[in-house]
Amino acid sequence: MPTVGVKRDLLFKALGRTYSESYLLHLSLLNSLQTSEKEIISREQGDSKASGASDTILYKIDVPANRYDLLCLEGLVRGLQVFKNTLEAPRYRRVSPSSGEPQKLVITKETAAVRPHAVAAVLRNITFTQERYDSFIELQEKLHQNICRKRSLVAIGTHDLDTISGPFTYTAKPPGDISFKPLNQTKEYTATQLMSLYKTDSHLRHYLHIIEDKPVYPVIYDSNGIVLSMPPIINGDHSKITLKTKNVFIECTATDVTKAKIVLDMMVTMFSEYCSQPFTVEEAEVVYPDGKTYKYPELAYRKEKLSSEFINRKVGINESTEKIAQLLTRMCLLSQATGVGDEIEVEIPPTRSDIIHACDIMEDAAMAYGFNNIPRTTPRTYTVANQVPGFSSACLMCCSQEDIAEKLAKKISETKAVHISNPKTAEFQVARTTLLPGLLKTIAANRKMPLPLKLFEISDVVLKDETKDVGARNSRRFCAVYYNKSPGFEVIHGLLDRTMQLLEVKSVHSTFFPGRCAEIFVRGKSVGRLGVLHPDVINRFELTMPCSALEMDIEPFL
């Protein structure tokens, strides 16, 4: 969970009033007592190191890992003001340039070998103060460490647009062919020299591994050949932003375009309030090697519908549809009752990329209501846990390619497996496509245990799926294994019958006893049935004993 340090006086100034520490703790806004930079250094490094440090009071605030809109002072203040009903959630807009064409970023085919995606936008006529500038830089770093996964997925570059000229070119070149003066340096270096220079840099050395083994390094040029940045390592010194910067060109290069769009949205929504037209962002065009052009930032709003009954039932409260809509609006999710039963329409803004499912909306309603205000209730069913005879649970998420292919008599190309880049060990090469290998490996590790061994698992497998935006999907599976001196097919068959019974899957055919029949499918086509005959059928034939029967069409096999 990220921790954001906010200066107390700046927070109160932005909120327009002061709050007691006890009140902020009540809101769960603070995770620790107030402290100062001097106290922190003194506690961690000793009093001698703390001399000269600031006495400014800092608040340490824990932020949920998926709430990227709360990683800076601007987002925290905006969220708190909307929550307190002192501010309506702003409407973010993408606009065209007031004059001329949009800034253009052209991606070349060479980037496919190292970092294929990019997005861009412009903050026009922005006004920086020292505090705003510091927050701007800090948000980039917080995003880099969070959603950007230490720049491996996304790297952010910010530039003074008035010092460069478009169109911009995003390409990749051999490191010896890239030369520029990096940020805060006094001379030019080649990319090869920079990698050596930064091996001892306490901050940048952690990112070198992302590209250092690549044959080409990514680089962004302006129309005059000036280097803007060499992502994900360092920006060029020529285009660095200062307190005097009025127009900011933001580019995000990425291996994951979805993450890149989220990161760009966060940067521009948080700081567009300082533009001459607050909460407006100038669009930029990104041209891919295939000629397709996209406009960014997306700043997409979408609407979801759900019922107040769903929220009341899941949270454990009993509030009206209108009241729940008000609670959600306080969480920056503009909501209203549609008038169709207890239906609520919820608008998801571009700042809330964490809202994926109706359960996320329900969770926000619970937070707005206050977890401490939810009535305590006794569970409807009171039980004491105890192990019962039967199958034992197991769980192994990742495995080797051999586990899901060769060991199961399959080819790896047939498995639709998602491969893990740079796996630490052979046991973490792929996300599993079947639950069976994990159960078999568990048995292999427990062969000395008394027989029979009965294991089960209910969990997800991961399969490639080109129809999904991330190229893969989760599929929930159930698997069970019976290991003994005899195969015990009847045990597994009985487990299947019991499972279908608990899932209330009805196997109905008037000739057979309800729940005691099955249909036979071959290559997706029904070819017959088997089961226990219904007592009425037996009686009609003047028989007195139970009877099972099988009938199937063998024509497809002839």
Secondary structure as a PSIPRED ss2 file (coil, helix, strand):
# PSIPRED VFORMAT (PSIPRED V4.0)

   1 M C   1.000  0.000  0.000
   2 P C   1.000  0.000  0.000
   3 T E   0.000  0.000  1.000
   4 V E   0.000  0.000  1.000
   5 G E   0.000  0.000  1.000
   6 V E   0.000  0.000  1.000
   7 K E   0.000  0.000  1.000
   8 R H   0.000  1.000  0.000
   9 D H   0.000  1.000  0.000
  10 L H   0.000  1.000  0.000
  11 L H   0.000  1.000  0.000
  12 F H   0.000  1.000  0.000
  13 K H   0.000  1.000  0.000
  14 A H   0.000  1.000  0.000
  15 L H   0.000  1.000  0.000
  16 G C   1.000  0.000  0.000
  17 R C   1.000  0.000  0.000
  18 T C   1.000  0.000  0.000
  19 Y C   1.000  0.000  0.000
  20 S C   1.000  0.000  0.000
  21 E H   0.000  1.000  0.000
  22 S H   0.000  1.000  0.000
  23 Y H   0.000  1.000  0.000
  24 L H   0.000  1.000  0.000
  25 L H   0.000  1.000  0.000
  26 H H   0.000  1.000  0.000
  27 L C   1.000  0.000  0.000
  28 S C   1.000  0.000  0.000
  29 L C   1.000  0.000  0.000
  30 L C   1.000  0.000  0.000
  31 N C   1.000  0.000  0.000
  32 S C   1.000  0.000  0.000
  33 L C   1.000  0.000  0.000
  34 Q C   1.000  0.000  0.000
  35 T E   0.000  0.000  1.000
  36 S E   0.000  0.000  1.000
  37 E H   0.000  1.000  0.000
  38 K H   0.000  1.000  0.000
  39 E H   0.000  1.000  0.000
  40 I H   0.000  1.000  0.000
  41 I H   0.000  1.000  0.000
  42 S H   0.000  1.000  0.000
  43 R H   0.000  1.000  0.000
  44 E H   0.000  1.000  0.000
  45 Q H   0.000  1.000  0.000
  46 G C   1.000  0.000  0.000
  47 D H   0.000  1.000  0.000
  48 S H   0.000  1.000  0.000
  49 K H   0.000  1.000  0.000
  50 A H   0.000  1.000  0.000
  51 S C   1.000  0.000  0.000
  52 G C   1.000  0.000  0.000
  53 A C   1.000  0.000  0.000
  54 S C   1.000  0.000  0.000
  55 D C   1.000  0.000  0.000
  56 T C   1.000  0.000  0.000
  57 I E   0.000  0.000  1.000
  58 L E   0.000  0.000  1.000
  59 Y E   0.000  0.000  1.000
  60 K E   0.000  0.000  1.000
  61 I E   0.000  0.000  1.000
  62 D E   0.000  0.000  1.000
  63 V C   1.000  0.000  0.000
  64 P C   1.000  0.000  0.000
  65 A C   1.000  0.000  0.000
  66 N C   1.000  0.000  0.000
  67 R C   1.000  0.000  0.000
  68 Y H   0.000  1.000  0.000
  69 D H   0.000  1.000  0.000
  70 L H   0.000  1.000  0.000
  71 L C   1.000  0.000  0.000
  72 C C   1.000  0.000  0.000
  73 L H   0.000  1.000  0.000
  74 E H   0.000  1.000  0.000
  75 G H   0.000  1.000  0.000
  76 L H   0.000  1.000  0.000
  77 V H   0.000  1.000  0.000
  78 R H   0.000  1.000  0.000
  79 G H   0.000  1.000  0.000
  80 L H   0.000  1.000  0.000
  81 Q H   0.000  1.000  0.000
  82 V H   0.000  1.000  0.000
  83 F H   0.000  1.000  0.000
  84 K C   1.000  0.000  0.000
  85 N C   1.000  0.000  0.000
  86 T C   1.000  0.000  0.000
  87 L C   1.000  0.000  0.000
  88 E C   1.000  0.000  0.000
  89 A C   1.000  0.000  0.000
  90 P C   1.000  0.000  0.000
  91 R C   1.000  0.000  0.000
  92 Y C   1.000  0.000  0.000
  93 R E   0.000  0.000  1.000
  94 R E   0.000  0.000  1.000
  95 V E   0.000  0.000  1.000
  96 S C   1.000  0.000  0.000
  97 P C   1.000  0.000  0.000
  98 S C   1.000  0.000  0.000
  99 S C   1.000  0.000  0.000
 100 G C   1.000  0.000  0.000
 101 E C   1.000  0.000  0.000
 102 P C   1.000  0.000  0.000
 103 Q E   0.000  0.000  1.000
 104 K E   0.000  0.000  1.000
 105 L E   0.000  0.000  1.000
 106 V E   0.000  0.000  1.000
 107 I E   0.000  0.000  1.000
 108 T C   1.000  0.000  0.000
 109 K H   0.000  1.000  0.000
 110 E H   0.000  1.000  0.000
 111 T H   0.000  1.000  0.000
 112 A H   0.000  1.000  0.000
 113 A H   0.000  1.000  0.000
 114 V C   1.000  0.000  0.000
 115 R C   1.000  0.000  0.000
 116 P C   1.000  0.000  0.000
 117 H E   0.000  0.000  1.000
 118 A E   0.000  0.000  1.000
 119 V E   0.000  0.000  1.000
 120 A E   0.000  0.000  1.000
 121 A E   0.000  0.000  1.000
 122 V E   0.000  0.000  1.000
 123 L E   0.000  0.000  1.000
 124 R C   1.000  0.000  0.000
 125 N C   1.000  0.000  0.000
 126 I E   0.000  0.000  1.000
 127 T C   1.000  0.000  0.000
 128 F C   1.000  0.000  0.000
 129 T C   1.000  0.000  0.000
 130 Q H   0.000  1.000  0.000
 131 E H   0.000  1.000  0.000
 132 R H   0.000  1.000  0.000
 133 Y H   0.000  1.000  0.000
 134 D H   0.000  1.000  0.000
 135 S H   0.000  1.000  0.000
 136 F H   0.000  1.000  0.000
 137 I H   0.000  1.000  0.000
 138 E H   0.000  1.000  0.000
 139 L H   0.000  1.000  0.000
 140 Q H   0.000  1.000  0.000
 141 E H   0.000  1.000  0.000
 142 K H   0.000  1.000  0.000
 143 L H   0.000  1.000  0.000
 144 H H   0.000  1.000  0.000
 145 Q H   0.000  1.000  0.000
 146 N C   1.000  0.000  0.000
 147 I C   1.000  0.000  0.000
 148 C C   1.000  0.000  0.000
 149 R C   1.000  0.000  0.000
 150 K C   1.000  0.000  0.000
 151 R C   1.000  0.000  0.000
 152 S C   1.000  0.000  0.000
 153 L C   1.000  0.000  0.000
 154 V E   0.000  0.000  1.000
 155 A E   0.000  0.000  1.000
 156 I E   0.000  0.000  1.000
 157 G E   0.000  0.000  1.000
 158 T E   0.000  0.000  1.000
 159 H E   0.000  0.000  1.000
 160 D E   0.000  0.000  1.000
 161 L H   0.000  1.000  0.000
 162 D H   0.000  1.000  0.000
 163 T H   0.000  1.000  0.000
 164 I C   1.000  0.000  0.000
 165 S C   1.000  0.000  0.000
 166 G C   1.000  0.000  0.000
 167 P C   1.000  0.000  0.000
 168 F E   0.000  0.000  1.000
 169 T E   0.000  0.000  1.000
 170 Y E   0.000  0.000  1.000
 171 T E   0.000  0.000  1.000
 172 A E   0.000  0.000  1.000
 173 K E   0.000  0.000  1.000
 174 P C   1.000  0.000  0.000
 175 P H   0.000  1.000  0.000
 176 G H   0.000  1.000  0.000
 177 D H   0.000  1.000  0.000
 178 I C   1.000  0.000  0.000
 179 S E   0.000  0.000  1.000
 180 F E   0.000  0.000  1.000
 181 K C   1.000  0.000  0.000
 182 P E   0.000  0.000  1.000
 183 L C   1.000  0.000  0.000
 184 N C   1.000  0.000  0.000
 185 Q C   1.000  0.000  0.000
 186 T C   1.000  0.000  0.000
 187 K C   1.000  0.000  0.000
 188 E C   1.000  0.000  0.000
 189 Y E   0.000  0.000  1.000
 190 T E   0.000  0.000  1.000
 191 A H   0.000  1.000  0.000
 192 T H   0.000  1.000  0.000
 193 Q H   0.000  1.000  0.000
 194 L H   0.000  1.000  0.000
 195 M H   0.000  1.000  0.000
 196 S H   0.000  1.000  0.000
 197 L H   0.000  1.000  0.000
 198 Y H   0.000  1.000  0.000
 199 K H   0.000  1.000  0.000
 200 T H   0.000  1.000  0.000
 201 D C   1.000  0.000  0.000
 202 S C   1.000  0.000  0.000
 203 H C   1.000  0.000  0.000
 204 L H   0.000  1.000  0.000
 205 R H   0.000  1.000  0.000
 206 H H   0.000  1.000  0.000
 207 Y H   0.000  1.000  0.000
 208 L H   0.000  1.000  0.000
 209 H H   0.000  1.000  0.000
 210 I H   0.000  1.000  0.000
 211 I C   1.000  0.000  0.000
 212 E C   1.000  0.000  0.000
 213 D C   1.000  0.000  0.000
 214 K C   1.000  0.000  0.000
 215 P C   1.000  0.000  0.000
 216 V C   1.000  0.000  0.000
 217 Y E   0.000  0.000  1.000
 218 P E   0.000  0.000  1.000
 219 V E   0.000  0.000  1.000
 220 I E   0.000  0.000  1.000
 221 Y E   0.000  0.000  1.000
 222 D C   1.000  0.000  0.000
 223 S C   1.000  0.000  0.000
 224 N C   1.000  0.000  0.000
 225 G C   1.000  0.000  0.000
 226 I C   1.000  0.000  0.000
 227 V E   0.000  0.000  1.000
 228 L E   0.000  0.000  1.000
 229 S E   0.000  0.000  1.000
 230 M E   0.000  0.000  1.000
 231 P C   1.000  0.000  0.000
 232 P C   1.000  0.000  0.000
 233 I C   1.000  0.000  0.000
 234 I E   0.000  0.000  1.000
 235 N E   0.000  0.000  1.000
 236 G E   0.000  0.000  1.000
 237 D C   1.000  0.000  0.000
 238 H C   1.000  0.000  0.000
 239 S C   1.000  0.000  0.000
 240 K C   1.000  0.000  0.000
 241 I C   1.000  0.000  0.000
 242 T C   1.000  0.000  0.000
 243 L C   1.000  0.000  0.000
 244 K C   1.000  0.000  0.000
 245 T C   1.000  0.000  0.000
 246 K C   1.000  0.000  0.000
 247 N C   1.000  0.000  0.000
 248 V E   0.000  0.000  1.000
 249 F E   0.000  0.000  1.000
 250 I E   0.000  0.000  1.000
 251 E E   0.000  0.000  1.000
 252 C E   0.000  0.000  1.000
 253 T E   0.000  0.000  1.000
 254 A E   0.000  0.000  1.000
 255 T C   1.000  0.000  0.000
 256 D C   1.000  0.000  0.000
 257 V H   0.000  1.000  0.000
 258 T H   0.000  1.000  0.000
 259 K H   0.000  1.000  0.000
 260 A H   0.000  1.000  0.000
 261 K H   0.000  1.000  0.000
 262 I H   0.000  1.000  0.000
 263 V H   0.000  1.000  0.000
 264 L H   0.000  1.000  0.000
 265 D H   0.000  1.000  0.000
 266 M H   0.000  1.000  0.000
 267 M H   0.000  1.000  0.000
 268 V H   0.000  1.000  0.000
 269 T H   0.000  1.000  0.000
 270 M H   0.000  1.000  0.000
 271 F H   0.000  1.000  0.000
 272 S H   0.000  1.000  0.000
 273 E H   0.000  1.000  0.000
 274 Y H   0.000  1.000  0.000
 275 C E   0.000  0.000  1.000
 276 S C   1.000  0.000  0.000
 277 Q C   1.000  0.000  0.000
 278 P C   1.000  0.000  0.000
 279 F C   1.000  0.000  0.000
 280 T E   0.000  0.000  1.000
 281 V E   0.000  0.000  1.000
 282 E E   0.000  0.000  1.000
 283 E E   0.000  0.000  1.000
 284 A E   0.000  0.000  1.000
 285 E E   0.000  0.000  1.000
 286 V E   0.000  0.000  1.000
 287 V E   0.000  0.000  1.000
 288 Y C   1.000  0.000  0.000
 289 P C   1.000  0.000  0.000
 290 D C   1.000  0.000  0.000
 291 G C   1.000  0.000  0.000
 292 K C   1.000  0.000  0.000
 293 T E   0.000  0.000  1.000
 294 Y E   0.000  0.000  1.000
 295 K E   0.000  0.000  1.000
 296 Y E   0.000  0.000  1.000
 297 P C   1.000  0.000  0.000
 298 E C   1.000  0.000  0.000
 299 L C   1.000  0.000  0.000
 300 A C   1.000  0.000  0.000
 301 Y C   1.000  0.000  0.000
 302 R E   0.000  0.000  1.000
 303 K E   0.000  0.000  1.000
 304 E E   0.000  0.000  1.000
 305 K E   0.000  0.000  1.000
 306 L E   0.000  0.000  1.000
 307 S E   0.000  0.000  1.000
 308 S H   0.000  1.000  0.000
 309 E H   0.000  1.000  0.000
 310 F H   0.000  1.000  0.000
 311 I H   0.000  1.000  0.000
 312 N H   0.000  1.000  0.000
 313 R H   0.000  1.000  0.000
 314 K H   0.000  1.000  0.000
 315 V H   0.000  1.000  0.000
 316 G C   1.000  0.000  0.000
 317 I C   1.000  0.000  0.000
 318 N C   1.000  0.000  0.000
 319 E C   1.000  0.000  0.000
 320 S C   1.000  0.000  0.000
 321 T H   0.000  1.000  0.000
 322 E H   0.000  1.000  0.000
 323 K H   0.000  1.000  0.000
 324 I H   0.000  1.000  0.000
 325 A H   0.000  1.000  0.000
 326 Q H   0.000  1.000  0.000
 327 L H   0.000  1.000  0.000
 328 L H   0.000  1.000  0.000
 329 T H   0.000  1.000  0.000
 330 R C   1.000  0.000  0.000
 331 M C   1.000  0.000  0.000
 332 C C   1.000  0.000  0.000
 333 L C   1.000  0.000  0.000
 334 L C   1.000  0.000  0.000
 335 S E   0.000  0.000  1.000
 336 Q E   0.000  0.000  1.000
 337 A E   0.000  0.000  1.000
 338 T C   1.000  0.000  0.000
 339 G C   1.000  0.000  0.000
 340 V C   1.000  0.000  0.000
 341 G C   1.000  0.000  0.000
 342 D C   1.000  0.000  0.000
 343 E E   0.000  0.000  1.000
 344 I E   0.000  0.000  1.000
 345 E E   0.000  0.000  1.000
 346 V E   0.000  0.000  1.000
 347 E E   0.000  0.000  1.000
 348 I E   0.000  0.000  1.000
 349 P C   1.000  0.000  0.000
 350 P C   1.000  0.000  0.000
 351 T C   1.000  0.000  0.000
 352 R C   1.000  0.000  0.000
 353 S C   1.000  0.000  0.000
 354 D C   1.000  0.000  0.000
 355 I C   1.000  0.000  0.000
 356 I C   1.000  0.000  0.000
 357 H C   1.000  0.000  0.000
 358 A H   0.000  1.000  0.000
 359 C H   0.000  1.000  0.000
 360 D H   0.000  1.000  0.000
 361 I H   0.000  1.000  0.000
 362 M H   0.000  1.000  0.000
 363 E H   0.000  1.000  0.000
 364 D H   0.000  1.000  0.000
 365 A H   0.000  1.000  0.000
 366 A H   0.000  1.000  0.000
 367 M H   0.000  1.000  0.000
 368 A H   0.000  1.000  0.000
 369 Y H   0.000  1.000  0.000
 370 G C   1.000  0.000  0.000
 371 F H   0.000  1.000  0.000
 372 N H   0.000  1.000  0.000
 373 N H   0.000  1.000  0.000
 374 I C   1.000  0.000  0.000
 375 P C   1.000  0.000  0.000
 376 R C   1.000  0.000  0.000
 377 T C   1.000  0.000  0.000
 378 T C   1.000  0.000  0.000
 379 P C   1.000  0.000  0.000
 380 R C   1.000  0.000  0.000
 381 T C   1.000  0.000  0.000
 382 Y C   1.000  0.000  0.000
 383 T C   1.000  0.000  0.000
 384 V C   1.000  0.000  0.000
 385 A C   1.000  0.000  0.000
 386 N C   1.000  0.000  0.000
 387 Q C   1.000  0.000  0.000
 388 V C   1.000  0.000  0.000
 389 P C   1.000  0.000  0.000
 390 G C   1.000  0.000  0.000
 391 F C   1.000  0.000  0.000
 392 S E   0.000  0.000  1.000
 393 S E   0.000  0.000  1.000
 394 A C   1.000  0.000  0.000
 395 C C   1.000  0.000  0.000
 396 L C   1.000  0.000  0.000
 397 M C   1.000  0.000  0.000
 398 C E   0.000  0.000  1.000
 399 C E   0.000  0.000  1.000
 400 S C   1.000  0.000  0.000
 401 Q H   0.000  1.000  0.000
 402 E H   0.000  1.000  0.000
 403 D H   0.000  1.000  0.000
 404 I H   0.000  1.000  0.000
 405 A C   1.000  0.000  0.000
 406 E H   0.000  1.000  0.000
 407 K H   0.000  1.000  0.000
 408 L H   0.000  1.000  0.000
 409 A C   1.000  0.000  0.000
 410 K C   1.000  0.000  0.000
 411 K C   1.000  0.000  0.000
 412 I H   0.000  1.000  0.000
 413 S H   0.000  1.000  0.000
 414 E H   0.000  1.000  0.000
 415 T C   1.000  0.000  0.000
 416 K C   1.000  0.000  0.000
 417 A C   1.000  0.000  0.000
 418 V E   0.000  0.000  1.000
 419 H E   0.000  0.000  1.000
 420 I C   1.000  0.000  0.000
 421 S C   1.000  0.000  0.000
 422 N C   1.000  0.000  0.000
 423 P C   1.000  0.000  0.000
 424 K C   1.000  0.000  0.000
 425 T C   1.000  0.000  0.000
 426 A H   0.000  1.000  0.000
 427 E H   0.000  1.000  0.000
 428 F H   0.000  1.000  0.000
 429 Q C   1.000  0.000  0.000
 430 V E   0.000  0.000  1.000
 431 A E   0.000  0.000  1.000
 432 R C   1.000  0.000  0.000
 433 T C   1.000  0.000  0.000
 434 T C   1.000  0.000  0.000
 435 L C   1.000  0.000  0.000
 436 L H   0.000  1.000  0.000
 437 P H   0.000  1.000  0.000
 438 G H   0.000  1.000  0.000
 439 L H   0.000  1.000  0.000
 440 L H   0.000  1.000  0.000
 441 K H   0.000  1.000  0.000
 442 T H   0.000  1.000  0.000
 443 I H   0.000  1.000  0.000
 444 A H   0.000  1.000  0.000
 445 A C   1.000  0.000  0.000
 446 N C   1.000  0.000  0.000
 447 R C   1.000  0.000  0.000
 448 K C   1.000  0.000  0.000
 449 M C   1.000  0.000  0.000
 450 P C   1.000  0.000  0.000
 451 L C   1.000  0.000  0.000
 452 P C   1.000  0.000  0.000
 453 L E   0.000  0.000  1.000
 454 K E   0.000  0.000  1.000
 455 L E   0.000  0.000  1.000
 456 F E   0.000  0.000  1.000
 457 E E   0.000  0.000  1.000
 458 I E   0.000  0.000  1.000
 459 S E   0.000  0.000  1.000
 460 D E   0.000  0.000  1.000
 461 V E   0.000  0.000  1.000
 462 V E   0.000  0.000  1.000
 463 L E   0.000  0.000  1.000
 464 K E   0.000  0.000  1.000
 465 D C   1.000  0.000  0.000
 466 E C   1.000  0.000  0.000
 467 T C   1.000  0.000  0.000
 468 K C   1.000  0.000  0.000
 469 D C   1.000  0.000  0.000
 470 V C   1.000  0.000  0.000
 471 G C   1.000  0.000  0.000
 472 A E   0.000  0.000  1.000
 473 R E   0.000  0.000  1.000
 474 N E   0.000  0.000  1.000
 475 S E   0.000  0.000  1.000
 476 R E   0.000  0.000  1.000
 477 R E   0.000  0.000  1.000
 478 F E   0.000  0.000  1.000
 479 C E   0.000  0.000  1.000
 480 A E   0.000  0.000  1.000
 481 V E   0.000  0.000  1.000
 482 Y E   0.000  0.000  1.000
 483 Y E   0.000  0.000  1.000
 484 N C   1.000  0.000  0.000
 485 K C   1.000  0.000  0.000
 486 S C   1.000  0.000  0.000
 487 P C   1.000  0.000  0.000
 488 G C   1.000  0.000  0.000
 489 F H   0.000  1.000  0.000
 490 E H   0.000  1.000  0.000
 491 V H   0.000  1.000  0.000
 492 I H   0.000  1.000  0.000
 493 H H   0.000  1.000  0.000
 494 G H   0.000  1.000  0.000
 495 L H   0.000  1.000  0.000
 496 L H   0.000  1.000  0.000
 497 D H   0.000  1.000  0.000
 498 R H   0.000  1.000  0.000
 499 T H   0.000  1.000  0.000
 500 M H   0.000  1.000  0.000
 501 Q H   0.000  1.000  0.000
 502 L H   0.000  1.000  0.000
 503 L C   1.000  0.000  0.000
 504 E C   1.000  0.000  0.000
 505 V C   1.000  0.000  0.000
 506 K C   1.000  0.000  0.000
 507 S C   1.000  0.000  0.000
 508 V C   1.000  0.000  0.000
 509 H C   1.000  0.000  0.000
 510 S C   1.000  0.000  0.000
 511 T C   1.000  0.000  0.000
 512 F E   0.000  0.000  1.000
 513 F E   0.000  0.000  1.000
 514 P E   0.000  0.000  1.000
 515 G E   0.000  0.000  1.000
 516 R E   0.000  0.000  1.000
 517 C E   0.000  0.000  1.000
 518 A E   0.000  0.000  1.000
 519 E E   0.000  0.000  1.000
 520 I E   0.000  0.000  1.000
 521 F E   0.000  0.000  1.000
 522 V E   0.000  0.000  1.000
 523 R C   1.000  0.000  0.000
 524 G C   1.000  0.000  0.000
 525 K E   0.000  0.000  1.000
 526 S E   0.000  0.000  1.000
 527 V E   0.000  0.000  1.000
 528 G E   0.000  0.000  1.000
 529 R E   0.000  0.000  1.000
 530 L E   0.000  0.000  1.000
 531 G E   0.000  0.000  1.000
 532 V E   0.000  0.000  1.000
 533 L E   0.000  0.000  1.000
 534 H C   1.000  0.000  0.000
 535 P H   0.000  1.000  0.000
 536 D H   0.000  1.000  0.000
 537 V H   0.000  1.000  0.000
 538 I H   0.000  1.000  0.000
 539 N H   0.000  1.000  0.000
 540 R H   0.000  1.000  0.000
 541 F C   1.000  0.000  0.000
 542 E C   1.000  0.000  0.000
 543 L C   1.000  0.000  0.000
 544 T C   1.000  0.000  0.000
 545 M C   1.000  0.000  0.000
 546 P C   1.000  0.000  0.000
 547 C C   1.000  0.000  0.000
 548 S E   0.000  0.000  1.000
 549 A E   0.000  0.000  1.000
 550 L E   0.000  0.000  1.000
 551 E E   0.000  0.000  1.000
 552 M E   0.000  0.000  1.000
 553 D C   1.000  0.000  0.000
 554 I C   1.000  0.000  0.000
 555 E H   0.000  1.000  0.000
 556 P H   0.000  1.000  0.000
 557 F H   0.000  1.000  0.000
 558 L C   1.000  0.000  0.000
